[in-house]
Amino acid sequence: MNHGSHSTESPVSHQRYSTIENNAAHHDSEHNACYYLSMNADNKICGMEPSSQYVDLAAEVLGILSEPTRIRIVLALRRTDELPVNSLAEIVGKTPSGVSQHLARLRMARMVTTRQEGTSVLYRLTDEHPLAVVVEAIKQAEHAVGNGQSPPHHHTPQQ
């Protein structure tokens, strides 16, 4: 696997994250956020209600992803399965030590995970959710600067 800034993405990661990029706004949020407890099907837990226990945690997620370097890291990891710190630092234009600090925050929030390969630590997104949040934030940013024009927020995956 090539871990440089021009890494080759695997077909699996491209398919997984392309689907997220194209469909992030089109999934049924209520279906995904509301579910029944298996032990007591009468108790419905819904994360989409203003009184939800998840609102404060969601604010923390947004806070962690509110840093531009972390957004760049998530975007860099969407194009490949795994990358070491030095490659990520090169892609996002920051020092390896600075990127390591951001990765530590993302790791504590369980947005990225690691795997040891020899003396290298490889980072990858834990699942598709951080990318989905970032994609929606970028779409909103496109609306904010669109000056009334319809933004191109249905990006086609890069080949």
PyRosetta script that sets phi, psi and omega in degrees:
from pyrosetta import init, pose_from_sequence

init()
pose = pose_from_sequence("MNHGSHSTESPVSHQRYSTIENNAAHHDSEHNACYYLSMNADNKICGMEPSSQYVDLAAEVLGILSEPTRIRIVLALRRTDELPVNSLAEIVGKTPSGVSQHLARLRMARMVTTRQEGTSVLYRLTDEHPLAVVVEAIKQAEHAVGNGQSPPHHHTPQQ")
pose.set_psi(1, 132.7)
pose.set_omega(1, 178.5)
pose.set_phi(2, -84.5)
pose.set_psi(2, 123.4)
pose.set_omega(2, -177.0)
pose.set_phi(3, -106.3)
pose.set_psi(3, 12.2)
pose.set_omega(3, 178.7)
pose.set_phi(4, -76.9)
pose.set_psi(4, -176.0)
pose.set_omega(4, -176.3)
pose.set_phi(5, -69.7)
pose.set_psi(5, -16.8)
pose.set_omega(5, 178.2)
pose.set_phi(6, -109.5)
pose.set_psi(6, 46.2)
pose.set_omega(6, -175.1)
pose.set_phi(7, -67.3)
pose.set_psi(7, 152.2)
pose.set_omega(7, 179.0)
pose.set_phi(8, -87.5)
pose.set_psi(8, 128.5)
pose.set_omega(8, 179.2)
pose.set_phi(9, -85.1)
pose.set_psi(9, 147.5)
pose.set_omega(9, 178.8)
pose.set_phi(10, -80.4)
pose.set_psi(10, 153.0)
pose.set_omega(10, 177.9)
pose.set_phi(11, -58.7)
pose.set_psi(11, -34.2)
pose.set_omega(11, -179.3)
pose.set_phi(12, -65.9)
pose.set_psi(12, -49.8)
pose.set_omega(12, -178.4)
pose.set_phi(13, -67.0)
pose.set_psi(13, -37.6)
pose.set_omega(13, 178.6)
pose.set_phi(14, -61.9)
pose.set_psi(14, -45.3)
pose.set_omega(14, -179.4)
pose.set_phi(15, -65.0)
pose.set_psi(15, -45.0)
pose.set_omega(15, -177.3)
pose.set_phi(16, -62.6)
pose.set_psi(16, -50.6)
pose.set_omega(16, -175.1)
pose.set_phi(17, -79.9)
pose.set_psi(17, -27.3)
pose.set_omega(17, 173.8)
pose.set_phi(18, -64.2)
pose.set_psi(18, -40.2)
pose.set_omega(18, 177.7)
pose.set_phi(19, -61.9)
pose.set_psi(19, -42.3)
pose.set_omega(19, 178.9)
pose.set_phi(20, -63.1)
pose.set_psi(20, -48.2)
pose.set_omega(20, -178.5)
pose.set_phi(21, -59.8)
pose.set_psi(21, -39.7)
pose.set_omega(21, -176.0)
pose.set_phi(22, -81.8)
pose.set_psi(22, -25.9)
pose.set_omega(22, -172.3)
pose.set_phi(23, -120.4)
pose.set_psi(23, 8.9)
pose.set_omega(23, -174.5)
pose.set_phi(24, -56.4)
pose.set_psi(24, -39.1)
pose.set_omega(24, -177.5)
pose.set_phi(25, -87.4)
pose.set_psi(25, -7.3)
pose.set_omega(25, -172.7)
pose.set_phi(26, -103.0)
pose.set_psi(26, 1.6)
pose.set_omega(26, -179.8)
pose.set_phi(27, -83.6)
pose.set_psi(27, 162.6)
pose.set_omega(27, -178.2)
pose.set_phi(28, -83.0)
pose.set_psi(28, 96.2)
pose.set_omega(28, -176.0)
pose.set_phi(29, -61.7)
pose.set_psi(29, -40.4)
pose.set_omega(29, 179.9)
pose.set_phi(30, -61.3)
pose.set_psi(30, -42.4)
pose.set_omega(30, -179.5)
pose.set_phi(31, -62.6)
pose.set_psi(31, -42.3)
pose.set_omega(31, -177.6)
pose.set_phi(32, -75.3)
pose.set_psi(32, -29.8)
pose.set_omega(32, -174.3)
pose.set_phi(33, -93.4)
pose.set_psi(33, -20.5)
pose.set_omega(33, -177.7)
pose.set_phi(34, -111.3)
pose.set_psi(34, 133.6)
pose.set_omega(34, 179.6)
pose.set_phi(35, -153.0)
pose.set_psi(35, 166.2)
pose.set_omega(35, 179.7)
pose.set_phi(36, -102.9)
pose.set_psi(36, 140.6)
pose.set_omega(36, 174.4)
pose.set_phi(37, -69.3)
pose.set_psi(37, 134.8)
pose.set_omega(37, -177.6)
pose.set_phi(38, -67.8)
pose.set_psi(38, -29.5)
pose.set_omega(38, -178.6)
pose.set_phi(39, -77.9)
pose.set_psi(39, -28.1)
pose.set_omega(39, -177.0)
pose.set_phi(40, -145.0)
pose.set_psi(40, 87.9)
pose.set_omega(40, -173.4)
pose.set_phi(41, -65.4)
pose.set_psi(41, -11.4)
pose.set_omega(41, 177.6)
pose.set_phi(42, -77.9)
pose.set_psi(42, -19.4)
pose.set_omega(42, -179.6)
pose.set_phi(43, -92.7)
pose.set_psi(43, 107.3)
pose.set_omega(43, 179.5)
pose.set_phi(44, -94.5)
pose.set_psi(44, 129.0)
pose.set_omega(44, 177.2)
pose.set_phi(45, -107.5)
pose.set_psi(45, 124.7)
pose.set_omega(45, -177.9)
pose.set_phi(46, -127.8)
pose.set_psi(46, 118.2)
pose.set_omega(46, 178.7)
pose.set_phi(47, -76.3)
pose.set_psi(47, -8.4)
pose.set_omega(47, -177.0)
pose.set_phi(48, -92.8)
pose.set_psi(48, 0.2)
pose.set_omega(48, 178.4)
pose.set_phi(49, -86.7)
pose.set_psi(49, 144.0)
pose.set_omega(49, 178.8)
pose.set_phi(50, -56.2)
pose.set_psi(50, -27.4)
pose.set_omega(50, -179.0)
pose.set_phi(51, -88.8)
pose.set_psi(51, 4.1)
pose.set_omega(51, -175.6)
pose.set_phi(52, -58.7)
pose.set_psi(52, 145.1)
pose.set_omega(52, 175.6)
pose.set_phi(53, -67.9)
pose.set_psi(53, -13.3)
pose.set_omega(53, -176.7)
pose.set_phi(54, -90.7)
pose.set_psi(54, -7.4)
pose.set_omega(54, -176.7)
pose.set_phi(55, -61.0)
pose.set_psi(55, -47.1)
pose.set_omega(55, -179.9)
pose.set_phi(56, -64.7)
pose.set_psi(56, -39.0)
pose.set_omega(56, 177.2)
pose.set_phi(57, -66.2)
pose.set_psi(57, -38.4)
pose.set_omega(57, 177.5)
pose.set_phi(58, -62.2)
pose.set_psi(58, -38.5)
pose.set_omega(58, 177.4)
pose.set_phi(59, -63.3)
pose.set_psi(59, -37.6)
pose.set_omega(59, 176.6)
pose.set_phi(60, -65.5)
pose.set_psi(60, -41.0)
pose.set_omega(60, 177.7)
pose.set_phi(61, -60.0)
pose.set_psi(61, -47.4)
pose.set_omega(61, 179.2)
pose.set_phi(62, -62.7)
pose.set_psi(62, -36.6)
pose.set_omega(62, 177.9)
pose.set_phi(63, -64.3)
pose.set_psi(63, -42.7)
pose.set_omega(63, 179.1)
pose.set_phi(64, -63.9)
pose.set_psi(64, -39.1)
pose.set_omega(64, -179.0)
pose.set_phi(65, -86.4)
pose.set_psi(65, 5.9)
pose.set_omega(65, -179.2)
pose.set_phi(66, -83.5)
pose.set_psi(66, -0.7)
pose.set_omega(66, -179.4)
pose.set_phi(67, -95.9)
pose.set_psi(67, 125.0)
pose.set_omega(67, -176.0)
pose.set_phi(68, -55.6)
pose.set_psi(68, -36.7)
pose.set_omega(68, 179.4)
pose.set_phi(69, -65.2)
pose.set_psi(69, -37.6)
pose.set_omega(69, 178.9)
pose.set_phi(70, -68.2)
pose.set_psi(70, -36.5)
pose.set_omega(70, 175.3)
pose.set_phi(71, -62.9)
pose.set_psi(71, -43.2)
pose.set_omega(71, 178.7)
pose.set_phi(72, -63.0)
pose.set_psi(72, -38.0)
pose.set_omega(72, 177.9)
pose.set_phi(73, -63.0)
pose.set_psi(73, -46.8)
pose.set_omega(73, 178.9)
pose.set_phi(74, -59.8)
pose.set_psi(74, -44.2)
pose.set_omega(74, 179.4)
pose.set_phi(75, -64.4)
pose.set_psi(75, -38.4)
pose.set_omega(75, 178.5)
pose.set_phi(76, -65.4)
pose.set_psi(76, -39.6)
pose.set_omega(76, -178.3)
pose.set_phi(77, -74.7)
pose.set_psi(77, -15.6)
pose.set_omega(77, 178.3)
pose.set_phi(78, -70.8)
pose.set_psi(78, -23.2)
pose.set_omega(78, -174.1)
pose.set_phi(79, -92.0)
pose.set_psi(79, -5.7)
pose.set_omega(79, -178.9)
pose.set_phi(80, -150.2)
pose.set_psi(80, 160.4)
pose.set_omega(80, -179.5)
pose.set_phi(81, -69.5)
pose.set_psi(81, -46.7)
pose.set_omega(81, -175.4)
pose.set_phi(82, -148.2)
pose.set_psi(82, 150.3)
pose.set_omega(82, 174.8)
pose.set_phi(83, -145.0)
pose.set_psi(83, 145.3)
pose.set_omega(83, 172.8)
pose.set_phi(84, -80.0)
pose.set_psi(84, 165.3)
pose.set_omega(84, -177.2)
pose.set_phi(85, -56.0)
pose.set_psi(85, -45.1)
pose.set_omega(85, -176.8)
pose.set_phi(86, -60.9)
pose.set_psi(86, -39.7)
pose.set_omega(86, 177.9)
pose.set_phi(87, -67.4)
pose.set_psi(87, -43.1)
pose.set_omega(87, 177.3)
pose.set_phi(88, -61.9)
pose.set_psi(88, -41.5)
pose.set_omega(88, 179.6)
pose.set_phi(89, -60.7)
pose.set_psi(89, -41.8)
pose.set_omega(89, 178.5)
pose.set_phi(90, -63.9)
pose.set_psi(90, -43.0)
pose.set_omega(90, -178.6)
pose.set_phi(91, -65.2)
pose.set_psi(91, -43.9)
pose.set_omega(91, -175.5)
pose.set_phi(92, -89.8)
pose.set_psi(92, -4.3)
pose.set_omega(92, 176.0)
pose.set_phi(93, 73.1)
pose.set_psi(93, 34.0)
pose.set_omega(93, 179.0)
pose.set_phi(94, -128.4)
pose.set_psi(94, 169.1)
pose.set_omega(94, 178.9)
pose.set_phi(95, -74.4)
pose.set_psi(95, 152.0)
pose.set_omega(95, 176.6)
pose.set_phi(96, -57.1)
pose.set_psi(96, -38.3)
pose.set_omega(96, -179.7)
pose.set_phi(97, -67.2)
pose.set_psi(97, -37.9)
pose.set_omega(97, 177.1)
pose.set_phi(98, -65.9)
pose.set_psi(98, -43.3)
pose.set_omega(98, 178.7)
pose.set_phi(99, -64.3)
pose.set_psi(99, -38.5)
pose.set_omega(99, 177.5)
pose.set_phi(100, -58.6)
pose.set_psi(100, -40.0)
pose.set_omega(100, 178.8)
pose.set_phi(101, -65.5)
pose.set_psi(101, -41.3)
pose.set_omega(101, 177.7)
pose.set_phi(102, -66.3)
pose.set_psi(102, -40.9)
pose.set_omega(102, 178.0)
pose.set_phi(103, -62.9)
pose.set_psi(103, -35.5)
pose.set_omega(103, 177.7)
pose.set_phi(104, -62.1)
pose.set_psi(104, -42.1)
pose.set_omega(104, 177.5)
pose.set_phi(105, -65.0)
pose.set_psi(105, -44.4)
pose.set_omega(105, 178.8)
pose.set_phi(106, -64.4)
pose.set_psi(106, -35.8)
pose.set_omega(106, 178.9)
pose.set_phi(107, -69.7)
pose.set_psi(107, -42.4)
pose.set_omega(107, 177.6)
pose.set_phi(108, -60.7)
pose.set_psi(108, -32.7)
pose.set_omega(108, 178.9)
pose.set_phi(109, -84.6)
pose.set_psi(109, 3.1)
pose.set_omega(109, 179.8)
pose.set_phi(110, 60.8)
pose.set_psi(110, 33.2)
pose.set_omega(110, 176.0)
pose.set_phi(111, -93.1)
pose.set_psi(111, -27.0)
pose.set_omega(111, 173.6)
pose.set_phi(112, -126.8)
pose.set_psi(112, 157.6)
pose.set_omega(112, 176.9)
pose.set_phi(113, -134.0)
pose.set_psi(113, 167.5)
pose.set_omega(113, -176.1)
pose.set_phi(114, -124.6)
pose.set_psi(114, 162.2)
pose.set_omega(114, 173.3)
pose.set_phi(115, -145.9)
pose.set_psi(115, 133.6)
pose.set_omega(115, 178.3)
pose.set_phi(116, -86.0)
pose.set_psi(116, 130.5)
pose.set_omega(116, 173.6)
pose.set_phi(117, -132.1)
pose.set_psi(117, 101.3)
pose.set_omega(117, -174.5)
pose.set_phi(118, 64.8)
pose.set_psi(118, -122.8)
pose.set_omega(118, 178.1)
pose.set_phi(119, -95.7)
pose.set_psi(119, -0.7)
pose.set_omega(119, -179.2)
pose.set_phi(120, -95.5)
pose.set_psi(120, 144.7)
pose.set_omega(120, 171.3)
pose.set_phi(121, -106.3)
pose.set_psi(121, 122.9)
pose.set_omega(121, -178.9)
pose.set_phi(122, -103.9)
pose.set_psi(122, 135.8)
pose.set_omega(122, -178.7)
pose.set_phi(123, -108.8)
pose.set_psi(123, 146.3)
pose.set_omega(123, 174.9)
pose.set_phi(124, -150.1)
pose.set_psi(124, 160.8)
pose.set_omega(124, 175.4)
pose.set_phi(125, -68.7)
pose.set_psi(125, 137.7)
pose.set_omega(125, 179.4)
pose.set_phi(126, -66.1)
pose.set_psi(126, -42.0)
pose.set_omega(126, 177.9)
pose.set_phi(127, -156.4)
pose.set_psi(127, -169.7)
pose.set_omega(127, -174.4)
pose.set_phi(128, -83.2)
pose.set_psi(128, -9.3)
pose.set_omega(128, -172.4)
pose.set_phi(129, -66.0)
pose.set_psi(129, -45.0)
pose.set_omega(129, 177.3)
pose.set_phi(130, -58.7)
pose.set_psi(130, -40.0)
pose.set_omega(130, 178.6)
pose.set_phi(131, -64.7)
pose.set_psi(131, -41.4)
pose.set_omega(131, 179.3)
pose.set_phi(132, -60.4)
pose.set_psi(132, -42.0)
pose.set_omega(132, 178.3)
pose.set_phi(133, -63.6)
pose.set_psi(133, -45.5)
pose.set_omega(133, -179.5)
pose.set_phi(134, -63.7)
pose.set_psi(134, -43.5)
pose.set_omega(134, 179.7)
pose.set_phi(135, -59.8)
pose.set_psi(135, -45.9)
pose.set_omega(135, 179.7)
pose.set_phi(136, -65.1)
pose.set_psi(136, -37.9)
pose.set_omega(136, 178.1)
pose.set_phi(137, -64.6)
pose.set_psi(137, -39.9)
pose.set_omega(137, 178.4)
pose.set_phi(138, -66.5)
pose.set_psi(138, -40.6)
pose.set_omega(138, 176.6)
pose.set_phi(139, -60.7)
pose.set_psi(139, -41.9)
pose.set_omega(139, 178.2)
pose.set_phi(140, -65.2)
pose.set_psi(140, -39.2)
pose.set_omega(140, 177.8)
pose.set_phi(141, -62.7)
pose.set_psi(141, -39.0)
pose.set_omega(141, 177.1)
pose.set_phi(142, -61.6)
pose.set_psi(142, -39.7)
pose.set_omega(142, 176.4)
pose.set_phi(143, -64.4)
pose.set_psi(143, -40.4)
pose.set_omega(143, -176.0)
pose.set_phi(144, -64.5)
pose.set_psi(144, -30.4)
pose.set_omega(144, -178.3)
pose.set_phi(145, -106.4)
pose.set_psi(145, 9.6)
pose.set_omega(145, -174.4)
pose.set_phi(146, -76.7)
pose.set_psi(146, -7.9)
pose.set_omega(146, -179.6)
pose.set_phi(147, 47.3)
pose.set_psi(147, 45.6)
pose.set_omega(147, 178.3)
pose.set_phi(148, 80.6)
pose.set_psi(148, -7.0)
pose.set_omega(148, 178.8)
pose.set_phi(149, -84.9)
pose.set_psi(149, 150.0)
pose.set_omega(149, 176.9)
pose.set_phi(150, -72.4)
pose.set_psi(150, 119.9)
pose.set_omega(150, -177.2)
pose.set_phi(151, -74.1)
pose.set_psi(151, 154.9)
pose.set_omega(151, 179.2)
pose.set_phi(152, -83.5)
pose.set_psi(152, 50.3)
pose.set_omega(152, -172.6)
pose.set_phi(153, -80.7)
pose.set_psi(153, 8.8)
pose.set_omega(153, 169.8)
pose.set_phi(154, -107.7)
pose.set_psi(154, 68.9)
pose.set_omega(154, -178.1)
pose.set_phi(155, -63.9)
pose.set_psi(155, 142.5)
pose.set_omega(155, 173.1)
pose.set_phi(156, -87.5)
pose.set_psi(156, 143.2)
pose.set_omega(156, 179.6)
pose.set_phi(157, -59.1)
pose.set_psi(157, 140.9)
pose.set_omega(157, 177.7)
pose.set_phi(158, -74.6)
pose.set_psi(158, 140.0)
pose.set_omega(158, -180.0)
pose.set_phi(159, -88.5)
pose.dump_pdb("model.pdb")
